[in-house]
Amino acid sequence: MKEKLKEAKSVPIFTCSFVEEALNLARKSSPSQGFQAVVTDSRKVKPGSLFVALKGEKFDGHDFIAIALKQGATGVICRKDFAIEIAKGIHAYLVQDPLIAYRQLALMWRRQFSIPVLAVGGSVGKTTTKELLASLLQGKWPKILKTQGSQNGFIGIPMTLLELRAEHQAAVVEIGIDEVGAMEQHLPIVAPTAGLLTAIGPEHLEKLRDLKTVASEEALLLSYIAKEGGTVAVNLDDPWIKRSLPHLPPERVVSFSLD
């Protein structure tokens, strides 16, 4: 028997009930019992996946829901105004904004893990620094999760966090920003326990406007971590980053310099 997706469970985006149910299913041990992965690319769907239909600049994930289900997805998150024939028994979560739902899910999943999470921000060199940190830390923690490539934005960050598994001992997460307010939205999801800024430079000035704004937005990473009791590494060779030093509790800071 078939049923319309629009008749499935409709959950307002600003509640976490669908997230809690999805997390419970994700903890199950077999594809027949629940979700084994959360994916946004229909080509990567495997049996037991939860498919999130995100709309991008060139593609709309809603156009690939049928393909994802055919490939074995057992759940789907999509806009509540979208209707499609779907087999009975599939977990369907209808929300106002699938991207916000995706990020909520990542936030809740991140909270299941009490491991060191290092955040790398800054205008340049984030990916290289992330790779170096992950390599160094593997001497202490062999099982480290790290951002793949430079997937450091609104989709890439939750994509990374949803890869966390019980075997991971630590994580290194790259955080990129391209507009005012982005860092403030990313930090609660990543919930870093330590972190650093590489350097401050002219990045995405079409929205970040000027270097002063870039520095102010990036510096939120340091203040957030310190406020939450974590440790931050401060680059004293960068004048913009150095300005954050007086506003950080000394016991939460380690600094470095080539001078």
C-alpha positions in Angstrom: 0.0 0.0 0.0 1.2 3.5 -0.8 0.6 6.7 1.2 1.3 10.3 0.5 4.3 11.9 2.1 2.2 14.8 3.1 0.1 12.5 5.2 3.2 11.3 7.2 4.3 12.7 10.5 4.5 16.5 10.3 6.9 18.0 12.8 7.6 21.7 13.3 11.2 22.5 12.6 11.8 24.2 16.0 11.0 21.1 18.0 13.5 18.3 18.6 11.0 15.4 18.8 11.9 14.2 15.3 15.6 14.5 16.1 15.2 12.4 19.2 13.3 9.7 17.3 16.0 9.8 14.6 18.7 9.4 17.2 17.0 6.5 18.7 16.8 4.8 15.3 20.4 5.6 14.6 21.5 3.8 17.7 19.9 0.5 16.4 22.3 -2.1 15.2 20.9 -3.3 11.9 19.5 -1.6 8.7 16.1 -3.3 9.3 15.8 -1.6 12.7 16.9 2.0 12.0 19.2 4.5 10.3 22.8 3.5 9.7 23.9 6.8 8.1 22.6 10.3 7.4 23.2 11.3 3.8 22.4 14.3 1.5 23.7 12.8 -1.7 21.4 10.1 -3.2 24.4 8.5 -4.8 25.7 7.6 -1.4 22.5 6.1 0.0 22.9 2.6 1.4 20.2 0.4 3.0 19.1 1.9 6.3 20.1 5.5 5.4 18.2 8.7 6.4 18.1 10.9 3.3 18.0 14.7 3.8 16.6 16.5 0.8 18.7 19.7 0.7 18.3 22.4 -1.9 21.5 23.7 -3.4 22.4 26.2 -6.1 22.2 23.6 -8.9 20.3 20.7 -7.5 17.3 20.1 -5.2 17.5 16.9 -3.1 13.7 16.7 -3.3 14.1 15.6 -6.9 16.1 12.6 -5.8 13.9 11.3 -2.9 12.4 8.5 -5.0 15.9 7.4 -6.1 17.1 7.4 -2.5 14.2 5.3 -1.3 14.7 2.9 -4.2 18.3 2.5 -3.1 17.3 1.5 0.4 16.8 4.7 2.4 14.5 4.0 5.4 13.8 7.6 6.2 13.6 11.0 4.6 13.7 14.6 5.8 12.1 17.1 3.4 10.0 20.2 3.1 6.5 19.9 4.6 5.0 21.3 1.4 6.5 18.5 -0.8 4.3 15.5 -1.7 5.5 12.2 -3.2 4.3 8.7 -3.2 6.1 6.7 -0.5 5.8 3.2 0.8 4.1 2.8 4.1 6.6 2.3 6.9 9.2 4.7 5.7 10.1 7.3 8.4 9.1 10.7 6.9 10.0 13.9 8.6 8.3 17.0 7.1 9.9 20.2 8.2 10.0 23.9 7.3 13.6 23.9 6.4 15.6 20.6 5.8 18.9 22.3 6.3 18.0 23.5 9.8 16.7 20.1 10.6 20.0 18.6 9.3 21.9 20.9 11.6 19.7 20.2 14.5 20.3 16.5 14.1 24.0 17.1 14.0 23.9 19.2 17.1 22.0 16.5 19.0 24.3 13.8 17.7 27.4 15.7 18.7 26.0 15.9 22.3 26.2 12.1 22.5 30.0 12.3 22.5 32.3 13.5 25.4 35.5 13.6 23.5 38.0 16.4 22.7 36.8 18.4 19.7 39.2 20.9 18.2 37.9 23.7 16.0 40.1 25.4 13.4 39.0 28.8 12.1 40.6 31.7 10.3 40.8 33.3 6.9 43.6 31.2 5.4 45.3 27.8 5.9 42.4 26.1 7.8 42.5 22.9 5.8 46.3 22.5 6.0 46.2 23.2 9.7 43.4 20.8 10.3 45.3 18.0 8.5 48.5 18.8 10.5 46.6 18.8 13.8 44.9 15.5 13.0 48.2 13.9 12.1 49.9 15.2 15.3 47.1 14.1 17.6 47.0 10.6 16.1 50.1 10.0 18.2 47.8 10.2 21.3 44.4 9.3 19.8 44.7 6.8 16.9 41.0 7.1 16.0 40.4 10.7 15.0 37.5 12.1 13.0 38.4 15.1 10.8 36.7 17.3 8.3 36.9 15.8 4.8 38.6 18.3 2.4 37.3 21.8 3.1 33.7 20.9 4.0 33.5 23.6 6.6 30.2 25.4 6.0 26.5 25.0 6.8 26.3 21.6 5.2 29.9 20.4 5.6 30.0 20.9 9.4 27.0 18.7 10.2 28.1 16.2 7.6 31.4 15.8 9.5 29.7 15.6 13.0 27.2 13.0 11.8 30.2 10.7 11.1 31.1 10.5 14.8 31.1 7.0 16.0 31.8 5.2 19.3 35.4 4.4 18.2 36.4 8.0 17.7 38.7 9.4 20.5 38.8 13.0 19.2 37.8 15.2 16.3 39.2 18.1 14.4 36.6 20.2 12.8 37.2 23.0 10.3 34.9 26.0 10.6 34.5 28.5 7.7 32.5 31.7 7.6 31.3 33.8 4.7 28.8 36.1 6.4 28.1 37.9 9.7 26.5 35.5 12.1 27.8 32.3 10.6 30.4 31.6 13.3 27.8 32.2 16.0 25.5 29.6 14.3 28.3 27.0 13.8 29.8 27.0 17.3 26.9 25.5 19.3 26.7 22.6 16.8 30.5 21.9 16.9 30.7 22.5 20.7 34.6 22.6 20.5 36.6 21.9 23.6 39.7 23.6 22.1 40.6 25.5 19.0 42.6 28.2 17.2 42.5 30.8 14.5 45.2 30.5 11.8 45.3 34.1 10.6 43.0 37.0 9.7 42.8 38.3 6.1 40.3 39.7 3.5 37.8 36.9 3.1 34.3 37.1 1.7 34.2 40.8 2.0 31.1 41.0 -0.1 29.3 40.0 3.1 31.9 40.4 5.8 32.6 44.0 4.6 36.1 44.7 6.1 39.0 43.2 8.0 37.6 44.5 11.3 34.4 42.6 10.8 36.3 39.5 9.7 38.4 39.6 12.8 35.4 40.2 15.1 33.5 37.3 13.6 36.4 34.9 13.7 37.3 35.9 17.2 33.9 34.5 18.4 35.6 31.0 18.1 38.1 31.9 20.8 35.7 33.6 23.2 33.2 30.8 22.9 35.7 28.0 23.7 37.2 30.0 26.6 33.8 30.7 28.0 32.9 27.0 27.9 36.1 26.1 29.8 38.2 25.0 26.8 41.7 25.9 25.7 42.5 28.2 22.8 45.8 28.7 21.0 46.5 32.4 20.1 48.7 33.4 17.2 50.6 36.3 18.5 52.1 37.1 15.1 48.7 38.1 13.8 47.8 41.6 15.0 44.1 41.0 14.6 44.1 37.8 16.6 46.4 39.2 19.2 43.8 41.8 20.0 41.6 39.0 21.5 44.2 38.2 24.1 43.1 40.7 26.8 39.5 39.5 26.6 40.4 35.8 27.2 41.0 34.3 30.6 44.8 33.6 30.9 44.3 30.1 32.2 42.4 29.2 29.1 45.2 30.4 26.7 48.3 29.0 25.1 50.1 31.3 22.7 52.6 30.8 19.9 54.8 33.0 17.8 57.8 32.9 15.4 59.2 36.0 16.9 
